[in-house]
Amino acid sequence: MGHNLFCGQVASLLLEHIITPWEQFRSWIFSPELNVNPPQSKLQKSPRVAFSAALRDSGSGDIGPFTTSTPLKYKKIFSNYGNCYNPSTGVFTATVNGVYFFRFSMFNNVSPTPNSVVSLNKNDQLLVSVWDTSGTDSHDMGSNAVVIPLKVGDNVYVELAANRLVFDDGMTYNTFSGFLLFPE
């Protein structure tokens, strides 16, 4: 009899001090007045846009010089989520309005001329550049990066300046990468 009384007291305490407050909390947190449930649009998956590519998928040697400034075509694709980067043209085309991060690197194996000048462009406007002037050294490398807003249809690409060249081989020195930080 004492054992049953004790079990009844424990059950009563559990109900009074643990289960009942939990049920009250649960009904409060999910109440329509509190509105803590995220809207359905927030539950939808965010767009996945990211790519990374290297200049050559095989072989080695100089790329350029060309008589006019020329978009570089990065052929070795490491990733291309959202298929926004086109290796045939070297152009990334935004399919989502948002803020993006882009980075590129440049390598040359040239001494003393021609030197290398490579720029990141948005819709035919220069954003940032990397360059290496002629000198007594060779095997020079540089990179640059930006965070920029893009609208659907905006194009971003890396351009080799006229009469300049870069070198690449299986070590994949020249890369171009970008990704969506957040949609707007």
C-alpha positions as CSV (number, residue, x, y, z in Angstrom):
1,M,0.0,0.0,0.0
2,G,2.8,2.4,0.8
3,H,4.4,1.7,-2.5
4,N,1.3,2.6,-4.5
5,L,0.8,5.8,-2.5
6,F,4.4,6.8,-3.3
7,C,3.9,6.1,-7.0
8,G,0.7,8.1,-7.0
9,Q,2.5,11.0,-5.4
10,V,5.3,10.9,-8.0
11,A,2.8,10.8,-10.8
12,S,0.9,13.8,-9.3
13,L,4.2,15.7,-9.0
14,L,5.2,14.9,-12.6
15,L,1.8,16.0,-13.9
16,E,1.8,19.2,-11.8
17,H,5.4,20.4,-12.2
18,I,6.7,19.0,-15.5
19,I,4.0,17.8,-17.9
20,T,1.4,20.5,-17.3
21,P,3.9,23.4,-17.7
22,W,5.4,21.7,-20.8
23,E,1.9,21.4,-22.4
24,Q,1.2,25.0,-21.5
25,F,4.5,26.2,-23.0
26,R,3.9,24.1,-26.1
27,S,0.4,25.5,-26.7
28,W,1.8,29.0,-26.1
29,I,4.8,28.7,-28.5
30,F,2.6,27.4,-31.3
31,S,-0.2,29.8,-30.8
32,P,-1.4,31.9,-33.8
33,E,-1.0,35.1,-31.8
34,L,2.7,34.5,-31.3
35,N,3.3,33.6,-35.0
36,V,6.6,31.8,-34.5
37,N,5.9,29.5,-37.4
38,P,8.0,30.8,-40.4
39,P,6.0,31.6,-43.5
40,Q,5.9,28.9,-46.2
41,S,8.1,31.0,-48.5
42,K,10.9,31.0,-45.9
43,L,10.7,27.2,-45.8
44,Q,11.4,26.9,-49.5
45,K,15.0,26.0,-50.4
46,S,17.3,28.9,-51.2
47,P,18.7,29.0,-54.7
48,R,22.0,27.2,-55.1
49,V,24.4,29.1,-57.3
50,A,28.1,28.5,-57.2
51,F,30.9,27.6,-59.6
52,S,34.6,27.1,-59.8
53,A,36.7,26.5,-62.8
54,A,40.4,26.4,-64.1
55,L,41.6,27.7,-67.4
56,R,42.9,24.4,-68.9
57,D,41.3,21.0,-68.7
58,S,44.4,19.5,-70.4
59,G,47.8,20.5,-71.8
60,S,50.0,23.4,-71.0
61,G,51.2,26.7,-72.5
62,D,50.4,30.3,-73.1
63,I,46.9,31.6,-73.7
64,G,47.1,34.8,-75.8
65,P,48.2,37.2,-76.9
66,F,45.1,38.3,-78.8
67,T,44.8,41.5,-80.8
68,T,41.7,42.6,-78.8
69,S,40.7,42.1,-75.2
70,T,39.2,38.6,-74.9
71,P,37.1,36.8,-72.3
72,L,39.0,33.8,-70.9
73,K,37.3,30.5,-71.2
74,Y,37.8,28.4,-68.1
75,K,37.4,24.8,-69.3
76,K,38.2,22.6,-66.3
77,I,35.0,22.7,-64.2
78,F,35.3,21.8,-60.5
79,S,31.6,22.7,-59.7
80,N,28.8,24.5,-61.5
81,Y,25.7,24.5,-59.2
82,G,22.8,26.2,-61.0
83,N,24.7,25.9,-64.4
84,C,25.2,29.7,-64.5
85,Y,28.8,29.5,-65.7
86,N,29.3,28.6,-69.4
87,P,32.7,27.1,-70.2
88,S,32.1,27.7,-73.9
89,T,32.0,31.4,-73.5
90,G,33.7,32.0,-70.1
91,V,30.7,34.0,-68.9
92,F,28.7,33.6,-65.7
93,T,25.1,34.7,-66.1
94,A,23.0,35.5,-63.0
95,T,19.7,33.6,-62.8
96,V,18.9,35.0,-59.3
97,N,18.9,38.6,-58.1
98,G,21.3,38.9,-55.2
99,V,24.7,39.6,-53.8
100,Y,27.6,37.5,-55.2
101,F,31.2,36.8,-54.4
102,F,33.7,36.4,-57.3
103,R,37.4,35.6,-57.3
104,F,40.0,35.0,-60.0
105,S,43.7,34.3,-60.2
106,M,46.3,34.9,-62.9
107,F,49.7,33.3,-63.5
108,N,52.3,34.0,-66.1
109,N,55.5,32.3,-67.0
110,V,56.9,35.2,-69.1
111,S,60.2,37.1,-69.0
112,P,60.4,39.9,-69.9
113,T,57.4,40.7,-72.2
114,P,54.5,40.7,-72.9
115,N,53.2,41.3,-69.4
116,S,49.9,40.0,-68.1
117,V,46.8,42.1,-67.5
118,V,43.6,40.3,-66.4
119,S,40.3,42.0,-65.3
120,L,37.0,40.9,-63.9
121,N,34.1,42.6,-65.7
122,K,30.4,42.9,-65.1
123,N,28.3,43.7,-68.2
124,D,31.3,44.9,-70.1
125,Q,32.4,47.3,-67.3
126,L,35.8,46.7,-65.6
127,L,35.5,45.9,-61.9
128,V,39.0,44.9,-60.7
129,S,42.3,43.8,-62.3
130,V,45.5,42.0,-61.7
131,W,48.6,42.8,-63.7
132,D,52.3,41.9,-63.9
133,T,54.8,44.2,-65.6
134,S,57.8,43.1,-67.5
135,G,61.0,42.7,-65.5
136,T,63.8,40.3,-64.8
137,D,61.7,37.8,-62.9
138,S,59.2,35.2,-64.2
139,H,56.5,32.9,-62.7
140,D,54.4,35.7,-61.3
141,M,50.9,35.2,-59.8
142,G,48.1,37.5,-58.6
143,S,44.4,37.4,-57.7
144,N,41.5,39.7,-56.9
145,A,38.0,39.4,-55.6
146,V,34.8,41.4,-55.3
147,V,31.3,41.2,-53.6
148,I,28.8,42.8,-56.0
149,P,25.0,42.9,-56.5
150,L,23.7,41.3,-59.7
151,K,20.3,41.2,-61.4
152,V,19.0,38.3,-63.4
153,G,20.8,38.4,-66.8
154,D,23.9,40.3,-65.6
155,N,27.1,38.8,-67.0
156,V,30.5,38.4,-65.2
157,Y,33.6,37.2,-66.8
158,V,37.4,37.4,-66.7
159,E,39.1,39.2,-69.6
160,L,42.7,39.0,-70.9
161,A,43.8,42.5,-72.1
162,A,44.9,42.9,-75.7
163,N,48.4,41.8,-76.5
164,R,48.9,40.1,-73.2
165,L,49.1,36.4,-72.2
166,V,48.8,34.0,-69.3
167,F,50.3,30.6,-68.8
168,D,48.6,27.5,-67.5
169,D,49.2,23.8,-67.2
170,G,48.1,20.8,-65.1
171,M,48.7,22.7,-61.9
172,T,45.7,24.9,-62.7
173,Y,47.1,28.3,-61.7
174,N,44.4,30.4,-63.3
175,T,41.0,30.0,-61.7
176,F,37.6,31.7,-61.7
177,S,35.1,31.1,-59.0
178,G,31.8,32.7,-57.8
179,F,28.8,32.1,-55.7
180,L,25.6,33.6,-54.4
181,L,26.0,35.0,-50.9
182,F,22.2,35.7,-50.5
183,P,19.3,36.4,-52.8
184,E,17.6,39.8,-52.8
